[in-house]
């Protein structure tokens, strides 16, 4: 009987021990599970913060690439415009000089584009969850543009930061004509086709009896003669396939283009000619004085002018034959006149440029006229051939990302 009671006591103790062991084991498993859950939550938050930082890098890299691609044409045009200005001003610079302009121009263009894209610098997904682009820096080293930045990703209390570097290589510029080293040697004289023939006009705008009507563009199939005054003939395009005669005065004309395939005659004065382009393949005669302001006159043949010729504010006149001016000729410091034949004027006041291939007759009161040969005449009076423009070979962007977590 005593033996049976002892066995029951041992059994109770054993059961209690087993229960205790299982409870300890269960609590241990529960603790490990809880820790695993917490660790998984931390890892998940850390992973999400990294993913957000990577998203920021991708978005900003795309913004840089778009800025780089969209500004390539603008940079090329800026460099070529600088080259053209230097040519007009008789300034000769090497190709290397213009190469040196490309990187800073592109760097500035990219920076301006990125500053206008502020929405790419920070994106909020929800409360306390975002990516942010920070520490942006643009620099240039010789032919490369360097863009460095950091992208911060935040998921609740977890933060990850990535450092990124983008390298944009810009290769040498090249001449489109096959490799001439001096881009300032080939020029073309006016070809009298800059004003384009208008198309799609209403019938009333073709060969009209007068040019003061609602037609802003007028086409004359052959020759045309208009006897009345033509003052304040603004914002017009007048295109004649033959000779053109405008009788009377044509004063205070602005923003008007006139083209004639034949000769052209202006009956009296043309004062106050502003932002006007006259292009005549034949000879031109002016019955009075001509005062040009920021205007261009291209004459394929000879020119006669019964009065004064005043050229102001970046005006240009080209005469393919001789020019006969009955009174004085005045050229402002920023204007230029070119005469392929002989030039006669009673008095010459030359503050700007005057190039003449033939003889120069008249009293030079101020400045000097340059008597030039054919090569220099083309150099100073022509414009650079479009084939002489420089092109830029753009490199591919190199992306480097460093994980800092």
Protein Blocks (a to p, Z undefined) as FASTA:
>chain_A
ZZmmmmmmmmmmmmmmmmmmmmmmmmmmmmmmmmmmmmmmmmmmmmmmmmmmmmmmmmmm
mmmmmmmmmmmmmmmmmmmmmmmmmmmnopacdfklmmmmmmmmmmmmmmmmmmmmmmlm
pccfbghiacddehiacddehjaccddddddddehjaccdddddddddddddddfkoopa
blklbccddehlmbccdehiafklgopfbfcdfbfbdcdfbacddfbdcehiahiacddf
bdcddehjdehiehiacddfbdcddfbacehiahiacddfbdcddfbdcddehiacddfb
dcddedddddeehiacddfbdcddfbdcdddfkbccddfbdcddfbdcdfbdcddfbdce
dddfbgcdddddfklmmmmmmccdfklpccddddddddddddfZZ
